[in-house]
């Protein structure tokens, strides 16, 4: 009997060993558990975002890191990465902003932004939006170290109050120069808004100089015109009396009748003829309108607030038609 091992037997043994080790490596490389549940995260976010009130939700997860980029939510751990897309709304991760984190964990907007709400010159709603926008630039699309819970909350914010300033010429008289032009002697102004607000009104127009005021002869001032501006500030009244029967103004060149002085000093005259330009200044706002006639009642203020303009630039905040408030969904991962 031949007990001699074939010459190539050790090659066979070595090859089998290599294959076995390779298969073992493949087995060891396979995941031993599932990746995190990204779909569960998007469901929690959508349930919160879709609510018409300030809803909140908390999801326990086993992700080591979370990344939210627009509508894409990704969760990662040692077993892999899972992704899911939001079908409704968006969320901003506010990790790192202490005040916004307090909102997510349940503190009221009135508490977190108390200082801005009490400051007449501050704008709490716009401050909130700016803070969220800043943190969104830092966190959007970035892998963030995650805790074992995803906390989501929808925050409702009342927009800035839109003061309403409406103006109208009042106490009209006919011009004695031509009998046709209607001269407003007062400006009726209505302000609705912060009762502590001071409004400064500036009215600019062109006025004829009344002959009974500037010269003993009526014909002496026919054709003169002047530019005038007057400002009135009052925080309480709804009717702004400009004392406009005699308003200081500066004459401009015009056609003079024979025999008049060429260097007459500044005179006093009626408030003016339409159109009148009215400017209202209050806080940081400056609004302007033009009154075209004695029957014009016009709003001086803009139709949108600073909050409206800021929110229009962003896609993660929207105004709820039912509540009139702005709603944004925030999260801490």
SVG drawing of the C-alpha trace seen along z (x, -y; Angstrom):
<svg xmlns="http://www.w3.org/2000/svg" viewBox="-65 -149 70 151">
<polyline fill="none" stroke="black" stroke-width="0.4" points="0.0,0.0 1.3,-3.4 1.1,-5.8 2.9,-8.6 0.9,-11.9 0.5,-13.3 2.9,-16.1 0.1,-18.7 -2.0,-17.8 -0.6,-20.7 -1.8,-23.1 -5.3,-21.8 -5.2,-22.2 -3.9,-25.7 -6.5,-26.7 -9.3,-25.3 -8.0,-27.2 -7.9,-30.5 -11.5,-30.0 -12.6,-29.2 -11.0,-32.3 -12.5,-34.4 -16.0,-33.1 -15.5,-33.7 -14.5,-37.3 -17.7,-37.8 -19.8,-36.4 -18.0,-38.6 -18.5,-41.7 -22.2,-41.2 -24.4,-43.5 -25.4,-42.0 -28.4,-44.3 -30.7,-46.6 -29.9,-50.3 -32.0,-53.0 -35.6,-53.6 -35.6,-56.7 -39.3,-56.1 -40.3,-56.3 -38.5,-59.6 -40.3,-61.1 -43.6,-59.8 -43.1,-61.6 -42.1,-64.8 -45.0,-64.8 -47.5,-64.1 -46.2,-67.1 -46.0,-69.4 -49.5,-68.5 -51.2,-69.5 -53.2,-72.7 -52.0,-73.4 -48.7,-73.3 -48.2,-69.5 -45.1,-67.7 -43.7,-64.2 -40.8,-62.1 -39.2,-59.1 -36.8,-56.8 -34.2,-55.5 -30.8,-53.8 -29.1,-56.2 -25.6,-57.5 -26.1,-60.4 -28.9,-62.2 -28.8,-64.4 -31.8,-66.4 -31.4,-68.1 -34.6,-69.7 -37.1,-66.9 -34.6,-64.1 -34.0,-62.5 -31.1,-60.1 -30.2,-58.1 -26.9,-56.3 -25.4,-53.7 -22.8,-50.9 -25.3,-48.8 -25.7,-51.3 -27.7,-54.3 -31.4,-54.5 -33.1,-57.4 -36.7,-58.6 -38.4,-61.6 -40.9,-64.0 -44.1,-64.0 -45.4,-67.1 -43.7,-70.1 -40.1,-70.6 -38.2,-70.6 -35.3,-72.6 -32.8,-71.0 -32.0,-73.6 -29.3,-71.7 -26.9,-74.3 -29.3,-77.2 -30.3,-77.1 -33.4,-79.3 -34.8,-77.3 -34.0,-74.0 -36.1,-75.3 -39.0,-75.8 -38.7,-72.2 -38.7,-70.8 -41.9,-72.6 -41.3,-76.1 -43.7,-78.7 -42.8,-81.3 -43.9,-84.0 -41.3,-82.7 -38.4,-82.2 -38.8,-85.5 -40.1,-87.5 -37.5,-90.2 -38.3,-90.9 -42.1,-90.8 -41.7,-93.4 -39.4,-95.7 -41.5,-98.1 -38.6,-98.6 -37.9,-94.8 -39.6,-92.4 -40.1,-89.0 -41.5,-87.2 -38.7,-88.4 -36.0,-87.6 -37.4,-84.1 -37.3,-83.7 -33.8,-85.0 -32.5,-82.7 -34.1,-79.6 -32.7,-80.7 -29.2,-81.1 -29.2,-77.6 -30.7,-76.1 -27.6,-77.3 -25.4,-75.5 -27.3,-72.2 -29.0,-71.6 -27.3,-68.7 -24.8,-68.0 -24.4,-64.8 -25.2,-65.6 -24.4,-63.5 -27.7,-62.1 -29.0,-61.2 -31.4,-58.3 -34.5,-60.5 -35.7,-62.7 -37.9,-65.5 -40.1,-67.5 -42.3,-70.4 -44.4,-72.7 -44.1,-76.3 -46.7,-79.0 -45.7,-82.6 -48.0,-85.6 -46.9,-87.9 -45.9,-91.5 -48.8,-93.8 -49.6,-95.7 -50.4,-99.3 -53.1,-100.9 -52.6,-104.6 -55.3,-106.1 -55.4,-109.8 -57.8,-112.2 -57.9,-115.9 -60.6,-117.7 -62.2,-121.1 -62.0,-122.1 -62.5,-125.6 -62.6,-126.9 -59.6,-128.9 -60.5,-132.5 -57.9,-132.8 -59.9,-130.9 -62.9,-129.5 -62.2,-126.0 -59.5,-124.4 -60.5,-122.8 -58.1,-123.6 -57.8,-121.1 -57.2,-122.9 -56.8,-119.8 -55.5,-116.3 -57.6,-113.6 -55.4,-110.7 -56.5,-107.4 -54.0,-105.2 -54.7,-101.6 -51.9,-99.7 -49.6,-100.0 -51.1,-102.6 -47.6,-103.7 -46.5,-104.4 -45.7,-107.9 -46.5,-108.8 -44.9,-111.7 -46.8,-112.9 -45.2,-114.9 -47.4,-116.5 -46.0,-118.0 -47.8,-119.8 -48.1,-122.9 -50.2,-125.8 -51.3,-129.1 -50.5,-132.2 -53.7,-133.8 -53.9,-137.5 -55.6,-138.5 -52.5,-137.2 -49.6,-138.4 -50.6,-141.7 -53.3,-144.4 -54.0,-144.0 -55.5,-140.7 -54.0,-140.9 -50.5,-141.1 -50.2,-137.4 -52.1,-135.8 -49.9,-133.0 -47.6,-132.6 -47.1,-129.1 -45.0,-127.7 -43.8,-124.3 -44.4,-123.5 -43.8,-120.7 -45.2,-120.3 -44.8,-117.5 -47.1,-116.6 -46.5,-113.8 -49.1,-112.5 -49.5,-109.0 -53.2,-109.3 -55.3,-111.5 -57.1,-110.1 -57.5,-113.5 -54.3,-115.4 -54.9,-119.2 -52.1,-120.7 -53.1,-124.2 -53.2,-124.5 -55.0,-127.8 -51.6,-129.4 -48.7,-127.1 -45.1,-128.2 -43.7,-127.6 -41.1,-128.8 -42.1,-130.6 -40.9,-129.3 -40.7,-131.3 -44.0,-132.0 -45.7,-134.4 -46.1,-137.8 -48.6,-140.5 -47.3,-144.0 -46.4,-146.1 -45.4,-143.3 -42.2,-143.0 -39.6,-140.7 -38.0,-139.9 -40.9,-139.2 -39.8,-137.1 -41.3,-133.7 -45.0,-134.0 -47.8,-132.1 -50.6,-130.5 -53.2,-127.8 -52.4,-124.2 -52.3,-123.5 -54.0,-122.0 -54.1,-118.3 -52.2,-116.1 -50.7,-116.0 -47.9,-113.6 -48.3,-112.2 -45.6,-110.4 -46.0,-108.6 -43.0,-107.5 -43.4,-105.2 -40.8,-103.0 -38.6,-101.7 -41.3,-102.1 -41.7,-104.9 -44.8,-104.8 -46.0,-107.2 -49.0,-107.8 -50.5,-110.5 -53.9,-112.0 -55.3,-112.8 -58.5,-114.6 -60.8,-115.7 -62.6,-112.4 -59.5,-110.3 -59.1,-108.1 -55.9,-106.2 -53.8,-103.8 -50.3,-105.1 -48.8,-101.8 -47.3,-99.0 -49.5,-96.0 -47.0,-93.6 -44.9,-93.5 -41.3,-92.8 -42.3,-89.3 -44.2,-88.8 -41.3,-89.8 -38.8,-87.7 -41.1,-84.6 -41.6,-84.9 -37.9,-84.2 -38.0,-80.9 -39.6,-77.5 -39.8,-76.0 -42.3,-78.5 -45.8,-79.3 -48.8,-81.2 -51.9,-79.3 -55.0,-80.7 -57.1,-79.6 -55.0,-81.0 -53.3,-83.8 -50.0,-82.7 -46.8,-81.6 -46.0,-77.9 -42.5,-76.3 -41.5,-72.7 -38.3,-72.5 -36.4,-69.4 -33.6,-68.4 -31.8,-65.2"/>
</svg>
